[in-house]
Amino acid sequence: MIDGLIAGRLMGDASRRVDKMGRAYVVARVLARNKADEEHIVNVIIFDDAACAALLALADGDAIALSGSLTPKVWTDKQGNHRPSLDMIAVHVLSAYQVSHKQAATGASGAEPA
């Protein structure tokens, strides 16, 4: 496994699911771009309750950053082209909503110190 940090936009809404043992988890897809502006799909699964709640609060197209374990994969599209993708077991979720909430709680304005 590779530890990684992914930033991108949520593709569709995240969905809560329940496994055979009755434990809830959340799955989502994130569209991330690399330095060459190529798009990569990241399939995300989250088991942590706080991270699940943070992801479920977001909607399609919202900016998001995730950290966790990455597994690289390759898939073939309908035209037969091989495309890279990543599977991530995320442990932390960060969105612009959380950043502004934390800044408001601490009284920080986000401005550079003088």
RAKA-V424111 format. One record per pair of residues at least 4 apart in sequence whose ideal C-beta (glycine too) atoms are under 6 Angstrom apart, sorted by sequence separation. I is the first residue (numbers start at 0). GAP is how many residues later the second one is. D is the distance in whole Angstrom. If there is no record, write none. Layout:
I|GAP|D  I|GAP|D
//
This chain:
18|4|5  32|4|6  33|4|5  57|4|4  76|4|5  93|4|6  45|5|5  102|5|5  17|6|5  32|6|6  45|6|5  75|6|6  76|6|6  102|7|6  15|8|6  16|8|6  30|8|6  31|8|5  73|8|5  74|8|6  45|9|6  15|10|5  31|10|6  73|10|6  74|10|5  13|12|5  14|12|6  28|12|6  29|12|4  72|12|5  13|14|4  28|14|6  29|14|6  71|14|6  27|16|5  69|16|5  70|16|4  10|18|4  26|18|5  69|18|5  10|20|5  25|20|5  67|20|5  68|20|5  67|21|5  7|22|4  8|22|5  24|22|5  67|22|4  7|23|5  67|23|5  7|24|3  65|24|4  66|25|5  5|26|5  25|26|4  27|27|6  65|27|6  25|29|5  64|29|4  63|31|5  62|33|6  5|36|5  57|37|6  54|38|5  53|39|4  13|41|5  13|42|5  50|42|5  47|43|6  39|44|6  40|44|5  41|44|5  42|44|5  43|44|5  44|44|6  45|44|5  41|46|5  43|46|5  12|47|6  9|48|5  11|48|5  9|50|6  8|52|6  9|52|5  8|54|6  9|54|6  6|58|4  5|60|5  4|62|5  3|66|4  0|68|4  1|68|4
//
